[in-house]
Amino acid sequence: MTTIVIQEGNQTRKISSDDFPIRIGTDLNSDILIVGSLSLGIALIIDLIDDRLVLQKINRSVDTTVNDNEFSGNYWIKDGDELIVSNQRVQFKISANQIELNIENVSSEEQPTQFQKRQSESIFQNKTIQRIAIGLVFLVGYFLFYLFTSKAVEINTIPADAKVSVSGGFFPHLKISGRFLLRPGEYRADYSRSGYFSNSLDIEINEESLQVIDIKLKKTPGIVRFITRPDVVYELYLEGKFSPFICEDMEMYQEECSNRGFPFGGPLEPGTRDVELRFEKYFPIKEQLIINGMGEEQEFIFDLKPAWADVEIDTKPSEAEIFIDGKNIGLTPLDLDIMEGQHTLEIKKNGFKNFTTEIAVKAKENIVLELFNLSLLDSKINIISNPKEASVNINSIYRGLTPLEFELEPLVSHTISLAKPGFKSISENIILKTQEEILNERNVAYVEFERELKPIYGSISFLGTPGAVLILEGEQIGVVPINLDLLSKKQLLLIKKEGYVTEELMINPTSGYEQTIEINLMTPEEAALAALPNKIQTSQGLEMRLIYPGNEFVMGAPRRDQGRKTNETERLVKITRPFYVGITETSNKEFREFEPKHTSGAEVFRELSNNMHPTVMVSWQQAVAYCNWLSTQESLEPAYRVNKGKYELTRPVSNGYRLLTEAEWEWLSRFNGGGGEQKYPWGDSMPVMEDSGNYADESAEVFMSNTLGKYWDGYPVTSPTGKFKANSLGVFDLGGNVAEWVNDYYSVYPRDLKNVESDPLGPLEGSSRMIKGSSWRHSSISALRYSFRDHAVTSRLDVGFRIARYSDKIE
């Protein structure tokens, strides 16, 4: 750390970096004091920046040289530099560890002390003279101390010619060239001027050499008087605030204001003032006035404009009470003054209806309102019917259901109509007396209107489910079959029978017209099946159709059936559960959402990979893995589980996506879901009908030896799904395009036409999986039949699949 030393004569001072900057000047607080006027203050400063000394000149009027060169501005001090300012020379010695400032007086002269022999006492040896001299020296010293330690203080006033005096402290308050010389401390400045409020300000003088204090004087208020023509009472608002009297502007009590006896009016603060005068019957006056203040008297005259109109009000009958904006004005006929604007007029009279309206009044206009004809109070009527809840129309307007209380205008004819479904309507005219007359005659305040409604009947014969019970409004009214006469209205009929689902039926018996209603109750199973939607969609947008269960059917083919294979043994089967099936085979686009890199054998035939074509070259395991993936996408319970590395169908079967069973496939295709047996996709005999499917046609002769002659489907390999005609259930490509994996293991069954097997799922084990349906490779009579059975272990170019699932609602 660098040591900093100041050497002045015989005195040595050590200072730290916190003592910087070093001040050079005439101010007594300077670190290096020079000769000169006290007003010069600080002339130069020496500061320490990054362990380097910098010299900065503050007062340019002081002669200064550095190394005998005239100096102004800033200078980085080096070792050996010499600074001369006024009567002081400062020499700098700077080393790595120490900075030394040597200060000496350049005008001092060393003179030897002279001793003289004491002679007779001079005037200066006189004691009195000595005391006077000491006093003078003290006074001069006192004055010099005050002069050199005081600060120049400039006090400016607005206006500039205000008188200012300063009090406080122990020293005089000299004013030189418009500035007060004051030592640091607290003082009070008193200021005054004619036309302004006199006041004082406490000021504090600090160590700064020059200080400026600004004082703005406040004008005294002006004396104003408001004159209105005509001379009326008004309310005064200043800057939007209500002021009961002018003197309140000066926060002066009214009594004091009166005692002061302002002859001209009252005092208002000077400046631009927003003044508003409000009157009871004249338009308000809003002005922006300039108040001069300083006691100046000002008079403001306002000519008032009337804000009312003369309004005449009369009623029939007269002597009705009149209310204007809720205030009771008097009895009709009435002539009154109403202020301009929108007003609410109310008219009240005993025995008559209150009347309310809005009237618009414009000042200076004479308004005669049209005669108000008052209406009598409505009379009360109590309308009753038997049975209840008949609809009531009064003067062709619906009013509600009986019993009903209502008020109607008296002495006027009214039409009352009563109507209720199943009953004859009633319509009558009635004239009610006044409420006062009704009360005098009946001692009650209403008229009772009670009528009996006559029923109307219609005949209905109920046929259908024998023994079904008919319930109407909670009561049993008969058992099917039955003929009933019922009220001619819409009614909700409940039909019940044990073992069947209860049904609700809305009936509408009609007089003179006999109806017959067939009732067919369903078992719970039949009802659940009927509640299923005929179509659903997968999350991929594939449409699926509902296939209903039905009677037993024969799988396989008779031995003499042309083209029959030995594995097509006959057996008796029944489908008992409804299921949904995809109306098209699974396409490449759908399968690639599961396996994006699947090519469908495009390496052999490029057309096979088209997104719109059915996916092929998929194994049975890949097909059911896709089914499980799709089930998971839709939060369904997967239909397959993995056992020993292989997929197998869960039992009982869940509602997730799966492959069709062989029995479901034949029920769907060969038997059209119960619509009738069919041998080929197009009918019961050869040849192939036009546009019936995609088979091995003439377009495939290039790479196939056996093809159908005289048949052209336009596609050598697969075609887009749904391209050809659907079967009667709306399902496409059950024959042709691609053959389809089904759920069952392959097996040859023994012939059995005695025992019925319900919803068979196939063997639990096997070496290959069943394939059903013909494909684009097939052209033989055997393969084109629906009963044809094929099987495989691996994927093929002509084998794909379609998906199925059970409904959520049937277990």
Summary of the structure (lengths in Angstrom):
residues: 811
radius of gyration: 60.6
end to end distance: 95.6
largest distance: 181.4
contacts: 2361
relative contact order: 0.05
helix: 12%
strand: 41%
